[in-house]
Amino acid sequence: MMQIKIINKYIFKELIPPFAISLFFLTFVFLMTRIPEITNMVVNYNMGLSSILLLVVFTLPRFIEFTLPMSAMIAVLLTLMRMSGENEIVALKGAGVSLYKILPPVMIFCLLATCLTMGVTVFGVSWGKLSLKKKSIEIARSSIDAALQERQFNSKLSDIMIYVSHVNMKTRTLKDVFIEDRRTKGITSISVAPLGALIHQDNEKIYTIRLYDGMINQVNSEDNSVSNTNFGSYDINIDLGGTKGESQTLDKDLDELSLTEIVHLIRAGIDDNPQQRRAALMVLHEKFSIPFACLALGLLAFPLGIQSMSLRKSSGFSLGIFFFLLYYFLLAAGWSVGQTGHYPPALGMWLPNVVMGGAGVFLLIRNAKERPVRLPRVVRRVICVIQRLFKRKS
């Protein structure tokens, strides 16, 4: 019994270094996708270092939500592959230790990763997304430059929505401008122009968007009248000082709601909008299904690592990436199927875990009976391709 405890502690400790390295590496890779956007904000919008760090922190939970299960699976794979390659598994079997006896430390490790991931999905993701939205609105209201995102409907300014197809921050010129102005009570003004210019008034937080050769459509909701005016030049003044201090109710998306808010929304009943109810149920199930992917993928990685004696660590990393991509594909397919309403949302979100966990149990039983199963030829070819890509990058 004492020997089993020592073995379990040894395996658990061996899982920690590859998990930490994989988590750091994968999270860094995901963050690199945000570098162009952050660079654009620094160059064009003169953002401070503190604002950039906050944006990175608010983005991290959404990345860690997926890198934690990936790292847990890769850690189990690499650790068991190393033990198999160095004949430690053979020595344990020779000493009468079955695979089922060395499984508990792996499952405990995956269970801890599940709890950590659940904390991120339940609390971190909604907090990060909502905080990111609030910070983006704050940046937009401190400088209109940040609100002028190309080919996006920017509604971060109070009662003004702006769409611009192209922005040149050096010359401060705009192309294909669309502005919806609702600041006058009862009147909605829609201004459209092919060209425009951004003018900043000195010593004031007032910006002027000057439009050229455009048209204004005004709709008066009080008397239901519509007017149309063509212009050669038209100025729209935006006072950021007046909007910065305003306290407005922030509309939250489903993935920005907390767990209690989602449950309350579902219980309150939104029968008049079944599609929204399905989406809320899917977000709720996703908060718990993704953390339990640590257990399902870890259970799959255990027999794969043991029977992959001839593979190197790079191959094990590729193997982990492949199976997580397969899991993510099943999750995306479940999300799409769940949105159609043909299948229950719970089935779409939990089926990938059932498939991966079931495959892991099957392979574990086969390995325990000394009847390992080879991966299909297609899977082996895909893993080889992924391995070659990593070699080229390195």
Buried (B, 14 or more C-beta within 10 A) or exposed (E): EEEEEEBBEEBBEBBEEBBEBBBEBBBEEBBEEEEEEBEBBBEBBEBEEEBBEBBEEBBBBBBBBBBBBBBBBBBBBBBBBBBBBEEBBEEBBEEEBEBEEBBBBBBBBBBBBBEBBBEBBBBBBBBBBBBBBEBBBBBBBBBBBBBBBBEEEBBBBBBBBBBBEEBEEEEBBBBBBBBBBBBEEEBBBBBBBEBBBBEEEEEEBBBBBBBBEBBBBBEEEEEEEEEEEEBEEBEBEBBBEEBEEEEEEEEBEBBBBBBEBBEEBBEEEBEEEEEEBBBBBBBBBBBBBBBBBBBBBBBBBBBBBBBBBEBEBBBBBBBBBBBBEBBBEBBEEBBEBBBEEEBBBBBBBBBBBEBBBEBBBEBBEBBBEEEBEEBEEEBBEBBEEBBEEEEEEE
